[in-house]
Every structure is written in C-alpha cells, then in structure tokens.
Amino acid sequence: MPCVYEDDGRSIDAEIARKRAEELDKVTRLLCQLCARIVHLDGYNSKFHHLLDPETYTWYQEHVKADRLREERERKAKEEEILRKKKRALAKLSAEEKEILGLE
C-alpha cells in the first residue's frame, strides 16, 4: 500500500496550512538528503542511482534542477539588491564627495 499524507478531514485554515507546509518542507529536505547519499555513494559519478526506484530518481533529478534554478534566482536577486543599495548610497553624495572618493 502506498504511503500517503493523512488528512484529518478538517477544513484547512491558515495555521493548519502553515504547519503542513513546514512538514512537507522537512520531508522534502529529508528525502533529498537520502537520495543524494544513495546517488553519490561512490562520488558524483555514481553507479548506485539504480538503488532508487525510477519515480524517486526522476523526482530527485527534477528537485536538484529546481534547487539550482532557485539558488541562481536568489543569487541574482541578492546582487540586484546590493546594486540598488549602492545606487541609493551614491545618490546621497554630492559631486564633490564623489570626486574626493574617486567615483567620478
């Protein structure tokens, strides 16, 4: 019998939804760690990925790809935020201050 998330039948309010999301995040993190350890038992050129069933292996590959894309988006967002802060800081300086600092 397949494992499923048990639903207690209550209507989902914001607090229940938040708790379920936290639990799902935790289970996803644990599954990802487990898959990574199995897939990379002998390094990153693993011969052990066959230990996972095809559905799980496919999920893991897609999860890793999504994580990389998310990390790239976060890195770009952080860089853009730093640029915005620099521009705001520079906008506060007078032309003379920018010249003294060698910025113009």
C-alpha positions in Angstrom: 0.0 0.0 0.0 1.5 3.4 -1.0 2.3 5.9 1.7 0.0 9.0 1.7 -0.3 12.1 3.8 -3.1 11.5 6.3 -5.9 14.1 6.2 -7.9 14.6 9.3 -10.8 15.9 7.4 -10.8 19.3 9.0 -11.1 22.4 6.8 -7.7 23.9 6.2 -7.2 27.2 7.9 -4.0 29.3 7.6 -2.4 27.7 10.7 -3.0 24.2 9.5 -1.8 25.0 6.0 1.4 26.6 7.5 2.1 23.5 9.6 1.5 21.2 6.7 3.9 23.3 4.5 6.5 23.1 7.2 6.1 19.3 7.5 6.3 19.0 3.7 9.4 21.1 3.6 11.0 18.9 6.2 10.1 15.7 4.5 11.3 17.1 1.1 14.6 18.0 2.7 15.0 14.6 4.3 14.1 12.8 1.0 16.6 14.9 -0.9 19.4 14.2 1.6 18.6 10.4 1.5 18.6 10.4 -2.3 21.8 12.4 -2.5 23.6 10.0 -0.2 22.4 7.0 -2.2 23.1 8.5 -5.6 26.6 9.7 -4.6 27.8 6.7 -2.6 30.9 6.5 -4.7 31.2 10.2 -5.6 29.4 12.3 -8.2 29.8 9.6 -11.0 27.5 7.2 -9.1 26.7 3.7 -10.1 24.2 3.5 -7.3 21.3 5.6 -8.6 19.7 2.3 -9.6 19.0 1.7 -5.9 16.2 4.3 -6.2 13.0 3.4 -8.0 12.6 5.3 -11.3 9.9 7.6 -9.9 12.1 8.6 -6.9 15.2 9.0 -9.1 13.2 11.2 -11.5 11.8 13.3 -8.6 15.4 13.7 -7.3 16.8 14.8 -10.6 14.0 17.4 -11.0 14.4 18.5 -7.4 18.1 19.1 -7.9 17.5 21.1 -11.1 14.8 23.2 -9.4 17.1 23.8 -6.4 19.9 25.0 -8.8 17.4 27.4 -10.6 16.1 28.7 -7.2 19.7 29.3 -5.9 20.6 31.2 -9.1 17.4 33.4 -8.8 18.3 34.1 -5.2 21.9 34.9 -6.1 20.8 37.3 -8.8 18.2 38.9 -6.5 20.9 39.5 -3.9 23.2 41.0 -6.4 20.4 43.3 -7.7 19.6 44.4 -4.1 23.3 45.2 -3.5 23.4 47.3 -6.7 20.2 49.2 -5.6 21.7 49.9 -2.2 25.0 51.2 -3.8 23.0 53.4 -6.2 21.0 54.8 -3.3 24.1 55.4 -1.3 25.9 57.1 -4.2 22.8 59.3 -4.9 23.3 60.8 -1.4 26.8 62.0 -2.2 27.5 65.4 -3.7 29.5 65.7 -6.8 32.4 67.0 -4.7 32.2 64.0 -2.4 32.1 61.6 -5.3 35.2 63.3 -6.8 37.1 63.1 -3.5 36.3 59.4 -3.3 37.4 58.9 -6.9 34.0 57.9 -8.1 33.7 60.4 -10.9 
